[in-house]
Amino acid sequence: MKKLLVVLFASAFLITPPAQADTPVTRIVDKPHTNFEGEFRNNELATNLLPAGKLGKLIFDQPLSSRTYVVDAALIKEVLDMADGYSYAGKEDLVGEIVAKNWLAQLKFVTVRNTVVALPFGNPDEKLLKSIAPSELKFYSQYAQDFLEAALNRPVVAQNGWGTGVSRLSDQFISSYTQNRRLLTGLSTIVSSEEITDLRARLAVVMNPILTKDEQAFFTYNEKIAVKKMAGRLKVIPGRYQITTTEAKLPITLVNNFDTAAVVNVSLIPMNSRIQIENLNNITIAPKSRQQILLAVDVIAPGSTLVLAQLMNFKGQLVGEVSKLHLTATIIDSRVAWFTTGAAVLLFMGAVTQSVRRVRRSRK
């Protein structure tokens, strides 16, 4: 019994969470400073990176002893953007560019012999993320690890459990995040693009615990616009069509503004029974192009019909936003057409007869 207690006591120390290890931990995190278009909202980051700034103190004033650096890759991405040259309020900031380069050089120096742990990209509230999108937590961790390894040119560790803080994101903002996430993950099933992957990773910033309520609102609204713009790069073009025959082929246009080709199916749902229409399958759209497809339509009855057109992947899942096709059928029944034609012929023959009679009378 005593041996068992000793084993259990020792095991408790072996499974101690990494955040409680004896090695000092330096957390390099901050709130996002750029919007989803990559524009700097303010110039606070340049001040924070100075040796006397809150981010500068974390690496310039630290003793060169063994420690663990916990890093948000989204912050490093912003610093890299500054180091490559950036503008704020329409003016280039050369001083900020130099500050960013110096800070990055110091970060690489102090971490060269220490462990670097990559937080999930954007430093999201891990507890919240596990409850609403656990698969995305894995994606953010892997994305952050890959990004940091490339940025620092060294291996880094990706472990969940290092995040701290609670975001207290409202249900409304959580719902918006979920919609945007599903739209991007669906889009990635039909087109392979780094732009989609990068934007998908950035969605996590709305759950950063450092954000205020106003900042949560700003980034939630801003990411919604960015996702909508991204989804609009691959879609069916809305349009209006006039149909005058019972069988028609309408030219609908598909657009692909990504740098890679897309293979799609198109779901077509008429909102009434005046027409019959079938889905389009296995269509390849070249990069940066528009392509017209002839859509077969059978008219059952005249009138207007709204058709909802949406892209679909090979699993049958709807992808992207809905486009509206407005169809108006003005079909005349064949019996009415024959009657109208016959009446016209009779009127014509009557007119000819009258003309002949007038000519004869004039001769007499």
C-alpha positions as CSV (number, residue, x, y, z in Angstrom):
1,M,0.0,0.0,0.0
2,K,2.8,2.4,0.9
3,K,4.6,1.6,-2.4
4,L,1.4,2.4,-4.3
5,L,1.1,5.8,-2.5
6,V,4.7,6.6,-3.4
7,V,4.1,5.8,-7.1
8,L,0.9,8.0,-7.1
9,F,2.7,10.9,-5.4
10,A,5.6,10.7,-7.9
11,S,3.2,10.5,-10.8
12,A,1.5,13.7,-9.7
13,F,4.7,15.6,-10.4
14,L,5.3,13.9,-13.7
15,I,2.0,15.0,-15.2
16,T,2.3,18.6,-14.0
17,P,0.9,20.9,-16.7
18,P,3.7,22.7,-18.7
19,A,2.5,26.1,-17.6
20,Q,3.4,25.2,-14.0
21,A,7.0,24.1,-14.8
22,D,9.9,25.6,-12.8
23,T,11.4,27.3,-15.9
24,P,10.4,31.0,-16.0
25,V,7.8,31.8,-18.7
26,T,7.7,34.9,-20.8
27,R,4.5,35.5,-22.7
28,I,4.8,37.5,-25.9
29,V,1.2,38.5,-26.7
30,D,-0.7,41.6,-27.5
31,K,-4.0,42.7,-29.0
32,P,-4.2,42.8,-32.9
33,H,-3.2,46.1,-34.4
34,T,-4.2,45.5,-38.0
35,N,-7.6,45.0,-39.5
36,F,-8.5,42.2,-41.8
37,E,-7.3,44.2,-44.8
38,G,-3.8,44.3,-43.3
39,E,-4.0,48.0,-42.5
40,F,-2.7,49.3,-39.2
41,R,-5.5,50.8,-37.0
42,N,-3.0,52.7,-34.9
43,N,0.8,53.0,-34.4
44,E,0.9,51.6,-30.8
45,L,2.8,48.6,-31.9
46,A,5.9,50.6,-32.9
47,T,5.9,52.1,-29.4
48,N,5.4,48.8,-27.7
49,L,8.4,47.3,-29.5
50,L,10.9,49.9,-28.2
51,P,13.3,48.6,-25.6
52,A,11.3,50.6,-23.0
53,G,7.9,49.5,-24.4
54,K,5.8,46.6,-22.9
55,L,6.9,44.2,-25.6
56,G,10.5,45.5,-25.8
57,K,11.0,44.9,-22.0
58,L,10.1,41.2,-22.5
59,I,13.2,40.5,-24.5
60,F,15.6,43.4,-24.0
61,D,15.6,43.4,-20.2
62,Q,15.5,39.7,-19.6
63,P,18.5,37.9,-18.2
64,L,20.1,35.4,-20.5
65,S,18.9,32.4,-18.4
66,S,16.9,29.4,-19.3
67,R,13.2,30.2,-19.8
68,T,10.2,29.3,-22.0
69,Y,8.9,31.8,-24.5
70,V,5.2,31.5,-25.2
71,V,4.5,33.4,-28.4
72,D,1.4,34.5,-30.4
73,A,2.3,34.0,-34.1
74,A,-0.3,36.6,-35.1
75,L,1.7,39.3,-33.3
76,I,4.9,38.2,-35.0
77,K,3.2,38.4,-38.4
78,E,2.3,42.1,-37.6
79,V,5.9,42.8,-36.6
80,L,7.1,41.2,-39.8
81,D,4.7,43.4,-41.8
82,M,6.2,46.4,-40.1
83,A,9.7,45.3,-40.7
84,D,9.0,44.9,-44.4
85,G,7.9,48.6,-44.6
86,Y,4.5,49.9,-43.6
87,S,2.4,53.0,-43.7
88,Y,0.2,54.6,-41.1
89,A,-2.3,57.4,-41.8
90,G,-1.1,57.5,-45.4
91,K,2.6,58.0,-44.5
92,E,5.5,55.6,-44.4
93,D,7.0,55.1,-41.0
94,L,10.7,54.4,-41.4
95,V,11.4,54.6,-37.7
96,G,8.8,52.0,-36.9
97,E,10.3,49.8,-39.6
98,I,13.7,50.0,-37.9
99,V,12.2,49.4,-34.5
100,A,10.4,46.2,-35.7
101,K,13.6,44.9,-37.3
102,N,15.6,45.4,-34.1
103,W,12.9,43.8,-32.0
104,L,12.8,40.7,-34.3
105,A,16.6,40.4,-34.2
106,Q,16.6,40.5,-30.4
107,L,13.7,37.9,-30.2
108,K,15.7,35.5,-32.3
109,F,18.8,36.1,-30.1
110,V,17.2,35.5,-26.7
111,T,15.2,32.5,-27.9
112,V,18.0,30.7,-29.7
113,R,18.8,28.3,-26.8
114,N,15.4,28.4,-25.2
115,T,12.1,26.6,-25.7
116,V,9.5,28.5,-27.8
117,V,5.9,27.5,-27.5
118,A,3.4,28.6,-30.2
119,L,0.0,29.7,-28.9
120,P,-2.9,29.0,-31.2
121,F,-2.8,31.7,-33.9
122,G,-4.4,34.9,-32.6
123,N,-4.2,33.9,-29.0
124,P,-7.8,32.9,-28.7
125,D,-9.6,31.9,-25.5
126,E,-8.9,28.1,-25.6
127,K,-11.7,27.1,-23.3
128,L,-14.3,28.9,-25.4
129,L,-12.8,27.5,-28.7
130,K,-12.8,24.0,-27.4
131,S,-16.6,24.3,-26.7
132,I,-17.6,25.8,-30.1
133,A,-15.0,24.6,-32.6
134,P,-12.4,22.1,-31.3
135,S,-11.2,21.2,-34.7
136,E,-10.3,24.8,-35.4
137,L,-8.2,24.9,-32.2
138,K,-6.0,22.2,-33.8
139,F,-5.9,24.2,-37.1
140,Y,-4.9,27.4,-35.3
141,S,-2.1,25.5,-33.4
142,Q,-0.7,23.9,-36.5
143,Y,-0.9,27.1,-38.5
144,A,0.9,29.0,-35.7
145,Q,3.6,26.4,-35.4
146,D,4.3,26.4,-39.1
147,F,4.4,30.2,-39.2
148,L,6.7,30.6,-36.2
149,E,9.1,28.0,-37.4
150,A,9.4,29.8,-40.8
151,A,9.7,33.3,-39.1
152,L,12.3,32.3,-36.5
153,N,14.0,29.7,-38.7
154,R,14.0,27.1,-35.9
155,P,11.7,24.4,-34.5
156,V,9.0,25.4,-32.0
157,V,6.5,23.5,-29.8
158,A,2.8,23.7,-30.3
159,Q,0.9,22.7,-27.1
160,N,-2.6,23.6,-26.0
161,G,-3.0,24.7,-22.4
162,W,-0.6,27.7,-22.4
163,G,-3.3,30.3,-23.1
164,T,-4.6,32.5,-20.3
165,G,-7.5,34.8,-19.9
166,V,-11.2,34.7,-20.8
167,S,-12.6,36.6,-23.8
168,R,-16.3,36.7,-22.7
169,L,-17.4,36.9,-26.3
170,S,-21.1,37.5,-26.6
171,D,-23.4,34.9,-28.1
172,Q,-24.1,37.3,-31.1
173,F,-20.4,37.5,-31.9
174,I,-19.9,33.8,-31.4
175,S,-22.7,33.2,-33.9
176,S,-21.0,35.5,-36.4
177,Y,-17.7,33.8,-35.9
178,T,-19.3,30.4,-36.5
179,Q,-20.9,31.5,-39.8
180,N,-17.7,33.0,-41.1
181,R,-15.7,29.9,-40.1
182,R,-18.1,27.6,-41.8
183,L,-18.2,29.7,-45.0
184,L,-14.4,29.7,-45.2
185,T,-13.9,26.0,-44.4
186,G,-16.6,25.1,-47.0
187,L,-14.9,27.3,-49.6
188,S,-11.6,25.6,-48.9
189,T,-13.2,22.2,-50.0
190,I,-13.6,23.4,-53.6
191,V,-10.6,25.7,-54.1
192,S,-7.1,25.5,-52.7
193,S,-5.8,29.0,-51.8
194,E,-3.4,30.3,-49.2
195,E,-5.5,33.4,-49.0
196,I,-8.4,31.4,-47.7
197,T,-6.2,29.6,-45.2
198,D,-4.6,32.8,-44.0
199,L,-8.0,34.5,-43.5
200,R,-9.4,31.4,-41.7
201,A,-6.5,31.6,-39.2
202,R,-7.1,35.3,-38.6
203,L,-10.7,34.7,-37.5
204,A,-9.4,33.6,-34.1
205,V,-8.4,37.1,-33.1
206,V,-11.9,38.0,-32.1
207,M,-11.5,35.6,-29.2
208,N,-8.3,37.2,-27.9
209,P,-8.9,37.8,-24.2
210,I,-7.0,41.1,-24.3
211,L,-9.7,42.7,-26.5
212,T,-12.2,45.1,-25.1
213,K,-15.9,44.8,-25.9
214,D,-15.7,47.7,-28.5
215,E,-12.7,46.0,-30.1
216,Q,-14.5,42.7,-30.2
217,A,-17.3,44.4,-32.0
218,F,-14.9,46.1,-34.5
219,F,-13.1,42.9,-35.4
220,T,-16.3,40.9,-35.6
221,Y,-17.8,43.3,-38.1
222,N,-14.5,43.7,-40.0
223,E,-14.0,39.9,-40.4
224,K,-17.6,39.5,-41.7
225,I,-16.8,42.0,-44.5
226,A,-13.5,40.3,-45.3
227,V,-15.1,36.8,-45.4
228,K,-18.0,38.1,-47.6
229,K,-15.5,39.6,-50.0
230,M,-13.4,36.4,-50.1
231,A,-16.5,34.3,-50.8
232,G,-17.6,36.6,-53.6
233,R,-14.5,35.7,-55.5
234,L,-16.0,32.3,-56.4
235,K,-19.7,32.4,-57.2
236,V,-22.6,32.3,-59.7
237,I,-23.3,35.8,-61.2
238,P,-26.9,36.9,-60.4
239,G,-29.0,37.8,-63.5
240,R,-32.4,38.2,-65.1
241,Y,-33.6,36.1,-68.0
242,Q,-36.6,36.2,-70.4
243,I,-37.9,32.9,-71.7
244,T,-40.2,32.6,-74.7
245,T,-40.1,28.9,-75.5
246,T,-41.1,25.8,-73.5
247,E,-37.5,24.6,-73.7
248,A,-34.6,27.0,-73.3
249,K,-30.9,27.1,-72.6
250,L,-29.8,30.1,-70.5
251,P,-26.2,31.3,-70.3
252,I,-25.3,31.6,-66.6
253,T,-21.8,32.9,-65.6
254,L,-19.5,31.4,-63.0
255,V,-16.6,33.5,-61.8
256,N,-13.3,32.5,-60.1
257,N,-11.0,35.3,-59.0
258,F,-8.6,33.0,-57.1
259,D,-5.1,32.1,-58.4
260,T,-6.0,28.4,-58.6
261,A,-8.6,26.5,-60.6
262,A,-11.8,25.3,-58.9
263,V,-13.9,22.3,-59.6
264,V,-17.5,22.9,-58.6
265,N,-21.1,21.7,-58.7
266,V,-23.9,24.2,-58.8
267,S,-27.1,23.8,-56.8
268,L,-30.2,25.3,-58.5
269,I,-33.4,25.5,-56.5
270,P,-36.5,27.1,-58.2
271,M,-38.9,28.7,-55.7
272,N,-42.1,27.5,-57.5
273,S,-43.2,24.7,-59.9
274,R,-43.4,26.8,-63.1
275,I,-40.1,25.5,-64.4
276,Q,-38.0,22.3,-64.1
277,I,-34.3,22.6,-63.8
278,E,-31.4,20.4,-62.8
279,N,-28.1,20.9,-61.0
280,L,-24.8,21.4,-62.9
281,N,-22.0,19.0,-62.0
282,N,-18.2,18.8,-62.3
283,I,-17.5,22.2,-63.7
284,T,-13.8,23.3,-63.8
285,I,-13.3,27.1,-63.7
286,A,-9.8,28.3,-64.6
287,P,-8.0,30.8,-62.3
288,K,-8.8,34.4,-62.7
289,S,-11.6,33.8,-65.2
290,R,-15.3,33.8,-66.0
291,Q,-17.0,30.9,-67.6
292,Q,-20.5,30.7,-69.2
293,I,-22.5,27.5,-68.9
294,L,-25.7,26.7,-70.8
295,L,-28.5,25.9,-68.3
296,A,-31.3,23.7,-69.6
297,V,-34.8,24.9,-68.5
298,D,-38.2,23.3,-69.1
299,V,-41.1,25.7,-68.7
300,I,-44.3,24.2,-67.2
301,A,-46.3,27.4,-66.9
302,P,-45.8,31.1,-67.8
303,G,-44.9,33.5,-65.1
304,S,-41.9,34.6,-62.9
305,T,-39.6,32.2,-61.0
306,L,-36.8,32.9,-58.6
307,V,-34.0,30.4,-58.7
308,L,-31.4,30.2,-55.9
309,A,-28.0,29.3,-57.3
310,Q,-25.2,28.2,-54.9
311,L,-21.9,26.4,-55.3
312,M,-21.7,22.8,-53.9
313,N,-18.8,20.5,-53.2
314,F,-18.6,16.8,-54.1
315,K,-20.0,15.9,-50.7
316,G,-23.2,17.7,-51.5
317,Q,-22.5,20.5,-49.0
318,L,-23.5,24.0,-50.1
319,V,-20.6,26.4,-50.2
320,G,-20.4,30.2,-50.4
321,E,-23.2,32.7,-50.7
322,V,-26.5,32.4,-52.6
323,S,-27.0,34.1,-56.0
324,K,-30.5,34.9,-57.3
325,L,-31.5,34.2,-60.9
326,H,-34.8,35.8,-61.9
327,L,-36.6,34.0,-64.7
328,T,-39.7,35.2,-66.5
329,A,-41.5,32.9,-69.0
330,T,-43.9,34.4,-71.5
331,I,-45.1,31.3,-73.3
332,I,-48.2,31.4,-75.5
333,D,-50.3,28.2,-75.8
334,S,-49.9,26.5,-79.2
335,R,-53.7,26.4,-79.8
336,V,-53.9,30.2,-79.2
337,A,-51.0,30.6,-81.6
338,W,-52.8,28.6,-84.3
339,F,-56.0,30.5,-83.8
340,T,-54.2,33.9,-84.0
341,T,-52.3,32.9,-87.1
342,G,-55.5,31.6,-88.8
343,A,-57.3,34.8,-88.0
344,A,-54.5,36.9,-89.4
345,V,-54.6,34.8,-92.7
346,L,-58.3,35.3,-93.0
347,L,-58.0,39.1,-92.5
348,F,-55.3,39.2,-95.1
349,M,-57.3,37.3,-97.6
350,G,-60.3,39.6,-96.9
351,A,-58.2,42.6,-97.5
352,V,-56.9,41.2,-100.8
353,T,-60.5,40.4,-102.0
354,Q,-61.6,43.9,-101.2
355,S,-58.7,45.3,-103.1
356,V,-59.5,43.2,-106.2
357,R,-63.1,44.4,-106.1
358,R,-62.1,48.0,-106.0
359,V,-59.8,47.6,-109.0
360,R,-62.6,46.0,-111.0
361,R,-65.0,48.7,-110.1
362,S,-62.5,51.4,-111.1
363,R,-62.1,49.8,-114.6
364,K,-65.8,49.8,-115.2
